[in-house]
């Protein structure tokens, strides 16, 4: 890849804030769109970036070349959140605002050709879908969702200090 993402770089309407991590899905970066933080992900080959945009009336998922060329390809239909790449870059996943996990086949090389989004299953029971973390196995066949119990009283917060010292015991 001829360019690298770094803090304060701009991709579409997003300003890169910080690197969150990297792994089989590629690099994960936190970006800012106005006052709202969103995550964008580079493809495993480093040639594409998937991101969520609020430029239409609802959040949608788009893919754009990296470095940016100005053109973008829509991925989601009727809204999308939390995009994730399959490890080989041949599939993208996202969650609809209604809580449906969708998969889109990808043909990428010098051009980017997304397939039609297909429903995999309903994840509406996962707590707070807009921020619910999930990950995809390298083969795209298994998913890990973090969900929590919804309790009537969520006004308390538990803070653990010196947790690192507990690990050494």
N, CA, C and O atoms as a DFTB+ gen file, in Angstrom:
676 C
 N C O
     1  1       0.851      -1.169       0.000
     2  2       0.000       0.000       0.000
     3  2       0.896       1.231       0.000
     4  3       1.824       1.314       0.805
     5  1       0.639       2.184      -0.883
     6  2       1.514       3.334      -1.020
     7  2       1.297       4.371       0.076
     8  3       2.235       5.095       0.412
     9  1       0.102       4.472       0.644
    10  2      -0.161       5.417       1.720
    11  2      -0.642       4.652       2.932
    12  3      -1.187       3.554       2.821
    13  1      -0.434       5.246       4.080
    14  2      -0.941       4.642       5.297
    15  2      -1.922       5.598       5.951
    16  3      -1.855       6.812       5.760
    17  1      -2.829       5.029       6.723
    18  2      -3.754       5.846       7.495
    19  2      -3.013       6.311       8.732
    20  3      -2.229       5.558       9.309
    21  1      -3.254       7.541       9.141
    22  2      -2.650       8.062      10.357
    23  2      -3.627       9.050      10.987
    24  3      -4.526       9.552      10.312
    25  1      -3.454       9.331      12.273
    26  2      -4.324      10.319      12.917
    27  2      -4.321      11.638      12.149
    28  3      -3.289      12.077      11.642
    29  1      -5.485      12.254      12.076
    30  2      -5.742      13.527      11.393
    31  2      -5.843      13.400       9.877
    32  3      -6.095      14.402       9.209
    33  1      -5.656      12.202       9.302
    34  2      -5.881      12.010       7.868
    35  2      -7.391      12.101       7.603
    36  3      -8.193      11.935       8.522
    37  1      -7.773      12.362       6.360
    38  2      -9.179      12.476       5.995
    39  2      -9.523      11.427       4.951
    40  3      -8.809      11.273       3.959
    41  1     -10.620      10.703       5.174
    42  2     -11.172       9.750       4.217
    43  2     -12.643      10.089       4.088
    44  3     -13.388      10.028       5.067
    45  1     -13.064      10.446       2.884
    46  2     -14.421      10.938       2.653
    47  2     -14.659      12.087       3.631
    48  3     -13.851      13.014       3.691
    49  1     -15.761      12.046       4.407
    50  2     -16.019      13.129       5.360
    51  2     -15.486      12.811       6.751
    52  3     -15.810      13.519       7.705
    53  1     -14.682      11.770       6.889
    54  2     -14.189      11.325       8.185
    55  2     -12.764      11.816       8.447
    56  3     -11.927      11.835       7.545
    57  1     -12.506      12.209       9.686
    58  2     -11.164      12.544      10.134
    59  2     -10.698      11.424      11.053
    60  3     -11.362      11.116      12.042
    61  1      -9.568      10.816      10.736
    62  2      -9.044       9.708      11.525
    63  2      -8.599      10.231      12.884
    64  3      -7.890      11.233      12.983
    65  1      -9.039       9.520      13.942
    66  2      -8.696       9.909      15.302
    67  2      -7.554       9.046      15.828
    68  3      -6.518       9.566      16.241
    69  1      -7.746       7.718      15.814
    70  2      -6.724       6.833      16.378
    71  2      -6.909       5.414      15.867
    72  3      -8.001       5.033      15.445
    73  1      -5.845       4.641      15.908
    74  2      -5.897       3.232      15.541
    75  2      -6.427       2.450      16.737
    76  3      -5.968       2.640      17.864
    77  1      -7.386       1.576      16.490
    78  2      -7.968       0.754      17.555
    79  2      -7.244      -0.580      17.627
    80  3      -6.993      -1.088      18.719
    81  1      -6.903      -1.157      16.471
    82  2      -6.209      -2.440      16.446
    83  2      -6.094      -2.959      15.037
    84  3      -6.425      -2.268      14.073
    85  1      -5.612      -4.207      14.922
    86  2      -5.520      -4.852      13.614
    87  2      -5.511      -6.358      13.813
    88  3      -5.221      -6.859      14.899
    89  1      -5.831      -7.054      12.758
    90  2      -5.877      -8.510      12.811
    91  2      -6.333      -9.052      11.483
    92  3      -6.043      -8.472      10.437
    93  1      -7.045     -10.162      11.515
    94  2      -7.487     -10.829      10.302
    95  2      -8.404      -9.985       9.437
    96  3      -8.459     -10.186       8.224
    97  1      -9.127      -9.042      10.033
    98  2     -10.041      -8.196       9.268
    99  2      -9.335      -7.002       8.652
   100  3      -9.921      -6.311       7.819
   101  1      -8.100      -6.742       9.035
   102  2      -7.392      -5.560       8.573
   103  2      -7.208      -4.604       9.729
   104  3      -7.376      -4.985      10.887
   105  1      -6.865      -3.370       9.427
   106  2      -6.678      -2.361      10.460
   107  2      -8.035      -1.777      10.847
   108  3      -8.928      -1.649      10.010
   109  1      -8.177      -1.427      12.114
   110  2      -9.404      -0.818      12.618
   111  2      -9.044       0.554      13.169
   112  3      -8.153       0.686      14.008
   113  1      -9.752       1.577      12.684
   114  2      -9.466       2.953      13.078
   115  2     -10.728       3.618      13.600
   116  3     -11.829       3.310      13.144
   117  1     -10.576       4.517      14.543
   118  2     -11.691       5.347      15.002
   119  2     -11.616       6.640      14.205
   120  3     -10.554       7.249      14.075
   121  1     -12.766       7.047      13.673
   122  2     -12.834       8.272      12.885
   123  2     -13.962       9.143      13.412
   124  3     -14.872       8.650      14.078
   125  1     -13.907      10.427      13.118
   126  2     -14.922      11.356      13.591
   127  2     -15.651      11.954      12.401
   128  3     -15.034      12.400      11.433
   129  1     -16.975      11.957      12.492
   130  2     -17.836      12.600      11.504
   131  2     -18.604      13.667      12.277
   132  3     -19.617      13.363      12.906
   133  1     -18.142      14.896      12.238
   134  2     -18.749      15.926      13.073
   135  2     -18.440      15.622      14.531
   136  3     -17.278      15.561      14.930
   137  1     -19.480      15.434      15.311
   138  2     -19.281      15.136      16.729
   139  2     -19.498      13.664      17.038
   140  3     -19.400      13.265      18.199
   141  1     -19.792      12.842      16.029
   142  2     -20.093      11.436      16.255
   143  2     -18.917      10.552      15.857
   144  3     -18.495      10.602      14.702
   145  1     -18.359       9.724      16.789
   146  2     -17.263       8.824      16.411
   147  2     -17.791       7.573      15.707
   148  3     -18.762       6.966      16.159
   149  1     -17.152       7.191      14.604
   150  2     -17.507       5.983      13.878
   151  2     -16.234       5.212      13.565
   152  3     -15.133       5.757      13.650
   153  1     -16.386       3.958      13.208
   154  2     -15.240       3.124      12.886
   155  2     -15.228       2.840      11.387
   156  3     -16.271       2.570      10.790
   157  1     -14.057       2.902      10.790
   158  2     -13.903       2.465       9.407
   159  2     -12.846       1.373       9.397
   160  3     -11.954       1.352      10.246
   161  1     -12.951       0.475       8.442
   162  2     -12.051      -0.670       8.373
   163  2     -11.436      -0.784       7.000
   164  3     -12.141      -0.715       5.993
   165  1     -10.129      -0.956       6.949
   166  2      -9.487      -1.209       5.664
   167  2      -9.669      -2.675       5.316
   168  3      -9.752      -3.526       6.202
   169  1      -9.731      -2.967       4.027
   170  2      -9.874      -4.346       3.572
   171  2      -8.590      -5.120       3.865
   172  3      -7.532      -4.518       4.047
   173  1      -8.678      -6.447       3.913
   174  2      -7.472      -7.234       4.181
   175  2      -6.315      -6.951       3.219
   176  3      -5.153      -7.055       3.611
   177  1      -6.618      -6.595       1.960
   178  2      -5.538      -6.289       1.013
   179  2      -5.088      -4.831       1.075
   180  3      -4.137      -4.447       0.394
   181  1      -5.766      -4.015       1.889
   182  2      -5.381      -2.621       2.062
   183  2      -5.803      -1.679       0.952
   184  3      -5.409      -0.513       0.968
   185  1      -6.602      -2.145      -0.026
   186  2      -6.979      -1.304      -1.164
   187  2      -8.329      -0.627      -1.009
   188  3      -8.656       0.270      -1.786
   189  1      -9.126      -1.038      -0.016
   190  2     -10.485      -0.522       0.139
   191  2     -10.732      -0.175       1.599
   192  3     -10.115      -0.749       2.496
   193  1     -11.637       0.768       1.830
   194  2     -12.049       1.101       3.193
   195  2     -13.576       1.073       3.238
   196  3     -14.242       1.651       2.380
   197  1     -14.120       0.395       4.251
   198  2     -15.571       0.363       4.448
   199  2     -15.880       1.291       5.616
   200  3     -15.152       1.315       6.609
   201  1     -16.958       2.049       5.492
   202  2     -17.315       2.990       6.547
   203  2     -18.816       3.240       6.551
   204  3     -19.519       2.959       5.580
   205  1     -19.280       3.772       7.659
   206  2     -20.681       4.151       7.824
   207  2     -20.792       5.657       7.626
   208  3     -19.999       6.427       8.170
   209  1     -21.776       6.065       6.847
   210  2     -21.978       7.484       6.584
   211  2     -23.391       7.882       6.970
   212  3     -24.339       7.119       6.779
   213  1     -23.523       9.082       7.516
   214  2     -24.839       9.623       7.851
   215  2     -25.240      10.743       6.900
   216  3     -26.063      11.591       7.244
   217  1     -24.653      10.745       5.696
   218  2     -24.963      11.830       4.759
   219  2     -26.365      11.716       4.168
   220  3     -26.904      12.711       3.684
   221  1     -26.970      10.527       4.193
   222  2     -28.369      10.393       3.770
   223  2     -29.236      10.473       5.029
   224  3     -28.735      10.781       6.111
   225  1     -30.505      10.201       4.891
   226  2     -31.405      10.326       6.044
   227  2     -31.176       9.242       7.092
   228  3     -31.540       9.424       8.254
   229  1     -30.581       8.122       6.701
   230  2     -30.271       7.051       7.657
   231  2     -28.817       6.616       7.459
   232  3     -28.268       6.792       6.371
   233  1     -28.186       6.055       8.490
   234  2     -26.801       5.591       8.329
   235  2     -26.719       4.488       7.278
   236  3     -27.522       3.555       7.289
   237  1     -25.754       4.596       6.376
   238  2     -25.540       3.595       5.334
   239  2     -24.077       3.178       5.327
   240  3     -23.214       3.905       5.820
   241  1     -23.801       2.000       4.763
   242  2     -22.450       1.468       4.652
   243  2     -21.957       1.691       3.216
   244  3     -22.666       1.405       2.251
   245  1     -20.718       2.211       3.098
   246  2     -20.104       2.459       1.797
   247  2     -18.692       1.888       1.777
   248  3     -18.072       1.697       2.823
   249  1     -18.193       1.617       0.572
   250  2     -16.795       1.239       0.372
   251  2     -16.194       2.236      -0.601
   252  3     -16.847       2.678      -1.546
   253  1     -14.942       2.581      -0.355
   254  2     -14.218       3.529      -1.184
   255  2     -12.784       3.028      -1.330
   256  3     -12.285       2.301      -0.470
   257  1     -12.130       3.413      -2.407
   258  2     -10.730       3.024      -2.586
   259  2      -9.875       3.653      -1.493
   260  3     -10.243       4.662      -0.892
   261  1      -8.730       3.031      -1.255
   262  2      -7.753       3.644      -0.369
   263  2      -6.419       3.670      -1.085
   264  3      -5.942       2.625      -1.529
   265  1      -5.803       4.840      -1.211
   266  2      -6.274       6.142      -0.773
   267  2      -7.540       6.567      -1.519
   268  3      -7.806       6.079      -2.617
   269  1      -8.322       7.476      -0.926
   270  2      -9.614       7.863      -1.503
   271  2      -9.508       8.451      -2.902
   272  3      -8.597       9.224      -3.200
   273  1     -10.465       8.068      -3.766
   274  2     -10.516       8.602      -5.126
   275  2     -11.678       9.556      -5.309
   276  3     -11.774      10.235      -6.332
   277  1     -12.558       9.612      -4.326
   278  2     -13.723      10.479      -4.439
   279  2     -14.996       9.705      -4.709
   280  3     -16.070      10.127      -4.280
   281  1     -14.905       8.567      -5.418
   282  2     -16.116       7.781      -5.666
   283  2     -16.287       6.754      -4.557
   284  3     -15.315       6.294      -3.958
   285  1     -17.544       6.404      -4.294
   286  2     -17.846       5.421      -3.257
   287  2     -18.917       4.486      -3.770
   288  3     -19.698       4.843      -4.652
   289  1     -18.952       3.283      -3.211
   290  2     -19.921       2.270      -3.608
   291  2     -20.826       1.966      -2.421
   292  3     -20.338       1.590      -1.356
   293  1     -22.157       2.123      -2.590
   294  2     -23.057       1.778      -1.488
   295  2     -23.107       0.260      -1.285
   296  3     -23.109      -0.504      -2.250
   297  1     -23.148      -0.159      -0.032
   298  2     -23.216      -1.576       0.319
   299  2     -24.575      -1.916       0.921
   300  3     -25.221      -2.878       0.506
   301  1     -25.003      -1.127       1.896
   302  2     -26.264      -1.412       2.594
   303  2     -27.456      -0.882       1.817
   304  3     -27.332       0.008       0.975
   305  1     -28.614      -1.455       2.122
   306  2     -29.887      -1.022       1.559
   307  2     -30.805      -0.763       2.748
   308  3     -31.004      -1.659       3.568
   309  1     -31.360       0.420       2.863
   310  2     -32.247       0.792       3.976
   311  2     -31.526       0.817       5.313
   312  3     -32.112       0.468       6.338
   313  1     -30.268       1.223       5.317
   314  2     -29.535       1.432       6.556
   315  2     -28.547       0.340       6.885
   316  3     -28.752      -0.825       6.546
   317  1     -27.466       0.728       7.552
   318  2     -26.449      -0.236       7.949
   319  2     -25.582       0.288       9.076
   320  3     -25.310       1.485       9.171
   321  1     -25.153      -0.636       9.932
   322  2     -24.304      -0.328      11.081
   323  2     -23.214      -1.380      11.179
   324  3     -23.371      -2.487      10.662
   325  1     -22.116      -1.047      11.834
   326  2     -21.077      -2.004      12.217
   327  2     -20.578      -2.910      11.093
   328  3     -20.734      -4.128      11.178
   329  1     -19.984      -2.347      10.047
   330  2     -19.470      -3.203       8.969
   331  2     -18.248      -4.005       9.424
   332  3     -17.467      -3.548      10.257
   333  1     -18.100      -5.196       8.868
   334  2     -16.948      -6.057       9.143
   335  2     -16.558      -6.773       7.850
   336  3     -17.426      -7.176       7.075
   337  1     -15.247      -6.931       7.617
   338  2     -14.745      -7.688       6.470
   339  2     -14.556      -9.147       6.863
   340  3     -14.197      -9.436       8.004
   341  1     -14.792     -10.067       5.935
   342  2     -14.302     -11.430       6.102
   343  2     -12.795     -11.376       5.883
   344  3     -12.316     -10.517       5.144
   345  1     -12.044     -12.268       6.504
   346  2     -10.576     -12.200       6.492
   347  2      -9.975     -12.191       5.088
   348  3      -8.916     -11.598       4.881
   349  1     -10.625     -12.832       4.125
   350  2     -10.077     -12.848       2.759
   351  2     -10.600     -11.689       1.904
   352  3     -10.228     -11.567       0.737
   353  1     -11.457     -10.841       2.473
   354  2     -11.972      -9.682       1.743
   355  2     -13.066     -10.002       0.741
   356  3     -13.482      -9.114      -0.003
   357  1     -13.548     -11.243       0.693
   358  2     -14.548     -11.637      -0.299
   359  2     -15.986     -11.488       0.185
   360  3     -16.928     -11.863      -0.513
   361  1     -16.147     -10.933       1.395
   362  2     -17.488     -10.742       1.929
   363  2     -17.452      -9.622       2.964
   364  3     -16.479      -9.467       3.702
   365  1     -18.534      -8.845       3.000
   366  2     -18.736      -7.824       4.020
   367  2     -19.988      -8.174       4.803
   368  3     -20.934      -8.741       4.257
   369  1     -19.988      -7.832       6.090
   370  2     -21.138      -8.056       6.949
   371  2     -21.521      -6.724       7.576
   372  3     -20.664      -5.869       7.801
   373  1     -22.801      -6.549       7.855
   374  2     -23.270      -5.366       8.571
   375  2     -24.600      -5.701       9.231
   376  3     -25.230      -6.711       8.918
   377  1     -25.014      -4.832      10.151
   378  2     -26.289      -5.007      10.852
   379  2     -27.228      -3.908      10.396
   380  3     -26.844      -2.740      10.340
   381  1     -28.470      -4.284      10.069
   382  2     -29.470      -3.283       9.689
   383  2     -29.979      -2.579      10.945
   384  3     -29.794      -3.087      12.051
   385  1     -30.614      -1.426      10.793
   386  2     -31.194      -0.759      11.965
   387  2     -32.249      -1.617      12.679
   388  3     -32.524      -1.396      13.858
   389  1     -32.832      -2.579      11.984
   390  2     -33.824      -3.473      12.587
   391  2     -33.187      -4.673      13.281
   392  3     -33.894      -5.498      13.859
   393  1     -31.851      -4.778      13.228
   394  2     -31.172      -5.854      13.922
   395  2     -30.991      -7.127      13.109
   396  3     -30.947      -8.217      13.681
   397  1     -30.887      -7.019      11.811
   398  2     -30.641      -8.177      10.943
   399  2     -29.175      -8.174      10.510
   400  3     -28.663      -7.155      10.048
   401  1     -28.505      -9.316      10.661
   402  2     -27.125      -9.427      10.187
   403  2     -27.167      -9.771       8.703
   404  3     -27.780     -10.759       8.299
   405  1     -26.507      -8.944       7.897
   406  2     -26.499      -9.098       6.451
   407  2     -25.099      -9.450       5.961
   408  3     -24.101      -9.082       6.580
   409  1     -25.038     -10.175       4.831
   410  2     -23.774     -10.523       4.184
   411  2     -23.836     -10.065       2.731
   412  3     -24.870     -10.181       2.074
   413  1     -22.716      -9.544       2.241
   414  2     -22.623      -9.085       0.856
   415  2     -21.358      -9.681       0.254
   416  3     -20.255      -9.432       0.739
   417  1     -21.523     -10.477      -0.814
   418  2     -20.358     -11.015      -1.520
   419  2     -19.621      -9.876      -2.209
   420  3     -20.234      -8.935      -2.712
   421  1     -18.300      -9.976      -2.224
   422  2     -17.475      -8.926      -2.806
   423  2     -16.557      -9.517      -3.871
   424  3     -15.899     -10.532      -3.645
   425  1     -16.522      -8.869      -5.039
   426  2     -15.537      -9.168      -6.079
   427  2     -14.689      -7.911      -6.196
   428  3     -15.160      -6.864      -6.641
   429  1     -13.444      -8.029      -5.794
   430  2     -12.586      -6.850      -5.807
   431  2     -11.255      -7.174      -6.456
   432  3     -10.714      -8.271      -6.311
   433  1     -10.768      -6.232      -7.144
   434  2      -9.462      -6.291      -7.803
   435  2      -9.136      -4.856      -8.137
   436  3      -8.958      -4.036      -7.237
   437  1      -9.055      -4.534      -9.435
   438  2      -8.870      -3.136      -9.810
   439  2     -10.193      -2.373      -9.693
   440  3     -10.201      -1.145      -9.605
   441  1     -11.317      -3.114      -9.692
   442  2     -12.633      -2.513      -9.465
   443  2     -13.277      -3.208      -8.275
   444  3     -12.830      -4.274      -7.852
   445  1     -14.324      -2.600      -7.740
   446  2     -15.028      -3.131      -6.584
   447  2     -16.460      -3.437      -6.993
   448  3     -17.186      -2.542      -7.426
   449  1     -16.881      -4.710      -6.860
   450  2     -18.223      -5.116      -7.256
   451  2     -18.913      -5.842      -6.103
   452  3     -18.621      -7.008      -5.836
   453  1     -19.843      -5.141      -5.408
   454  2     -20.571      -5.818      -4.338
   455  2     -21.764      -6.591      -4.890
   456  3     -22.373      -6.197      -5.884
   457  1     -22.083      -7.695      -4.228
   458  2     -23.284      -8.442      -4.570
   459  2     -24.489      -7.823      -3.886
   460  3     -24.426      -6.712      -3.359
   461  1     -25.592      -8.568      -3.906
   462  2     -26.823      -8.127      -3.255
   463  2     -26.779      -8.547      -1.791
   464  3     -26.431      -9.691      -1.499
   465  1     -27.126      -7.648      -0.851
   466  2     -27.141      -8.039       0.561
   467  2     -28.104      -9.193       0.815
   468  3     -29.227      -9.206       0.310
   469  1     -27.640     -10.174       1.615
   470  2     -28.455     -11.350       1.957
   471  2     -28.579     -11.448       3.468
   472  3     -27.605     -11.265       4.199
   473  1     -29.786     -11.739       3.923
   474  2     -30.048     -11.891       5.346
   475  2     -29.411     -13.175       5.857
   476  3     -29.631     -14.247       5.293
   477  1     -28.619     -13.071       6.927
   478  2     -28.062     -14.255       7.575
   479  2     -28.935     -14.678       8.747
   480  3     -29.409     -15.813       8.795
   481  1     -29.148     -13.764       9.697
   482  2     -30.032     -14.041      10.829
   483  2     -30.320     -12.761      11.598
   484  3     -29.705     -11.722      11.359
   485  1     -31.266     -12.855      12.524
   486  2     -31.706     -11.736      13.342
   487  2     -30.838     -11.649      14.595
   488  3     -30.683     -12.637      15.312
   489  1     -30.278     -10.484      14.859
   490  2     -29.482     -10.282      16.076
   491  2     -30.101      -9.193      16.944
   492  3     -29.409      -8.578      17.754
   493  1     -31.391      -8.952      16.781
   494  2     -32.063      -7.878      17.502
   495  2     -32.021      -8.068      19.010
   496  3     -32.245      -7.113      19.754
   497  1     -31.741      -9.265      19.472
   498  2     -31.673      -9.481      20.914
   499  2     -30.351      -9.008      21.504
   500  3     -30.229      -8.900      22.725
   501  1     -29.367      -8.724      20.668
   502  2     -28.098      -8.192      21.182
   503  2     -28.360      -6.790      21.728
   504  3     -29.065      -5.991      21.111
   505  1     -27.795      -6.512      22.866
   506  2     -28.041      -5.244      23.547
   507  2     -27.415      -4.076      22.788
   508  3     -26.270      -4.170      22.346
   509  1     -28.143      -2.994      22.637
   510  2     -27.698      -1.764      22.016
   511  2     -27.002      -2.021      20.673
   512  3     -25.780      -1.917      20.561
   513  1     -27.790      -2.350      19.681
   514  2     -27.241      -2.730      18.379
   515  2     -26.314      -1.704      17.760
   516  3     -25.354      -2.076      17.084
   517  1     -26.571      -0.430      17.969
   518  2     -25.724       0.589      17.344
   519  2     -24.291       0.519      17.852
   520  3     -23.373       0.960      17.161
   521  1     -24.084      -0.029      19.046
   522  2     -22.737      -0.102      19.588
   523  2     -22.339      -1.521      19.971
   524  3     -21.274      -1.723      20.556
   525  1     -23.173      -2.504      19.653
   526  2     -22.882      -3.882      20.058
   527  2     -21.670      -4.408      19.312
   528  3     -21.708      -4.533      18.088
   529  1     -20.591      -4.720      20.027
   530  2     -19.418      -5.258      19.356
   531  2     -19.657      -6.700      18.887
   532  3     -20.299      -7.496      19.573
   533  1     -19.139      -7.002      17.737
   534  2     -19.167      -8.383      17.245
   535  2     -17.958      -8.586      16.365
   536  3     -17.316      -7.630      15.930
   537  1     -17.658      -9.841      16.110
   538  2     -16.551     -10.150      15.220
   539  2     -16.937     -11.350      14.380
   540  3     -17.867     -12.087      14.710
   541  1     -16.212     -11.534      13.292
   542  2     -16.478     -12.588      12.320
   543  2     -15.264     -13.500      12.262
   544  3     -14.130     -13.026      12.200
   545  1     -15.499     -14.816      12.282
   546  2     -14.398     -15.768      12.113
   547  2     -13.785     -15.578      10.729
   548  3     -14.449     -15.081       9.818
   549  1     -12.541     -15.965      10.569
   550  2     -11.809     -15.765       9.315
   551  2     -12.552     -16.326       8.110
   552  3     -12.494     -15.748       7.025
   553  1     -13.259     -17.460       8.291
   554  2     -13.976     -18.081       7.168
   555  2     -15.372     -17.501       6.953
   556  3     -16.064     -17.894       6.014
   557  1     -15.794     -16.567       7.816
   558  2     -17.113     -15.947       7.675
   559  2     -18.268     -16.848       8.069
   560  3     -19.419     -16.526       7.774
   561  1     -17.997     -17.965       8.726
   562  2     -19.050     -18.926       9.068
   563  2     -19.504     -18.840      10.519
   564  3     -20.541     -19.401      10.872
   565  1     -18.739     -18.140      11.373
   566  2     -19.101     -18.021      12.788
   567  2     -18.988     -16.562      13.208
   568  3     -18.163     -15.810      12.690
   569  1     -19.832     -16.182      14.155
   570  2     -19.879     -14.808      14.629
   571  2     -19.873     -14.817      16.145
   572  3     -20.454     -15.704      16.771
   573  1     -19.223     -13.842      16.727
   574  2     -19.208     -13.682      18.168
   575  2     -19.829     -12.332      18.475
   576  3     -19.335     -11.296      18.030
   577  1     -20.913     -12.348      19.237
   578  2     -21.594     -11.126      19.654
   579  2     -21.458     -10.968      21.153
   580  3     -21.534     -11.945      21.898
   581  1     -21.257      -9.750      21.590
   582  2     -21.257      -9.466      23.019
   583  2     -22.602      -8.854      23.335
   584  3     -22.977      -7.824      22.775
   585  1     -23.316      -9.487      24.225
   586  2     -24.609      -8.956      24.640
   587  2     -24.651      -8.956      26.157
   588  3     -23.846      -9.621      26.810
   589  1     -25.570      -8.227      26.701
   590  2     -25.680      -8.137      28.148
   591  2     -27.123      -8.238      28.579
   592  3     -28.046      -8.133      27.771
   593  1     -27.297      -8.444      29.873
   594  2     -28.643      -8.481      30.430
   595  2     -29.172      -7.064      30.531
   596  3     -28.457      -6.150      30.941
   597  1     -30.425      -6.891      30.154
   598  2     -31.075      -5.614      30.370
   599  2     -31.727      -5.679      31.742
   600  3     -32.562      -6.547      31.996
   601  1     -31.354      -4.777      32.613
   602  2     -31.897      -4.759      33.962
   603  2     -32.730      -3.508      34.154
   604  3     -32.493      -2.484      33.515
   605  1     -33.709      -3.601      35.041
   606  2     -34.585      -2.468      35.302
   607  2     -33.797      -1.277      35.823
   608  3     -34.047      -0.146      35.407
   609  1     -32.846      -1.510      36.728
   610  2     -32.064      -0.421      37.306
   611  2     -30.638      -0.488      36.779
   612  3     -29.845      -1.319      37.221
   613  1     -30.316       0.380      35.843
   614  2     -28.967       0.429      35.309
   615  2     -28.275       1.713      35.735
   616  3     -27.457       2.264      34.998
   617  1     -28.611       2.189      36.941
   618  2     -28.046       3.442      37.399
   619  2     -26.721       3.267      38.134
   620  3     -26.064       4.256      38.458
   621  1     -26.317       2.025      38.402
   622  2     -25.068       1.818      39.122
   623  2     -23.950       1.440      38.156
   624  3     -24.190       0.933      37.060
   625  1     -22.727       1.701      38.597
   626  2     -21.550       1.412      37.805
   627  2     -20.504       0.810      38.727
   628  3     -20.271       1.338      39.815
   629  1     -19.874      -0.271      38.324
   630  2     -18.825      -0.898      39.116
   631  2     -17.482      -0.537      38.496
   632  3     -17.266      -0.750      37.303
   633  1     -16.583       0.009      39.304
   634  2     -15.247       0.375      38.859
   635  2     -14.254      -0.490      39.620
   636  3     -14.293      -0.533      40.849
   637  1     -13.380      -1.170      38.924
   638  2     -12.364      -2.009      39.551
   639  2     -11.026      -1.307      39.409
   640  3     -10.549      -1.065      38.301
   641  1     -10.422      -0.983      40.556
   642  2      -9.111      -0.337      40.562
   643  2      -8.030      -1.384      40.773
   644  3      -8.280      -2.410      41.406
   645  1      -6.862      -1.149      40.265
   646  2      -5.730      -2.066      40.397
   647  2      -6.056      -3.480      39.904
   648  3      -5.582      -4.461      40.477
   649  1      -6.849      -3.584      38.861
   650  2      -7.234      -4.903      38.346
   651  2      -6.026      -5.678      37.844
   652  3      -6.019      -6.909      37.862
   653  1      -5.003      -4.954      37.395
   654  2      -3.808      -5.612      36.886
   655  2      -3.113      -6.419      37.986
   656  3      -2.577      -7.494      37.718
   657  1      -3.118      -5.909      39.218
   658  2      -2.468      -6.637      40.307
   659  2      -3.202      -7.937      40.622
   660  3      -2.579      -8.896      41.078
   661  1      -4.518      -7.989      40.387
   662  2      -5.280      -9.228      40.587
   663  2      -4.878     -10.292      39.591
   664  3      -4.958     -11.480      39.904
   665  1      -4.450      -9.907      38.401
   666  2      -4.042     -10.875      37.381
   667  2      -2.759     -11.584      37.763
   668  3      -2.533     -12.723      37.353
   669  1      -1.918     -10.927      38.541
   670  2      -0.627     -11.495      38.908
   671  2      -0.733     -12.474      40.058
   672  3       0.247     -13.151      40.369
   673  1      -1.906     -12.578      40.714
   674  2      -2.063     -13.502      41.856
   675  2      -2.331     -14.910      41.405
   676  3      -2.487     -15.806      42.235
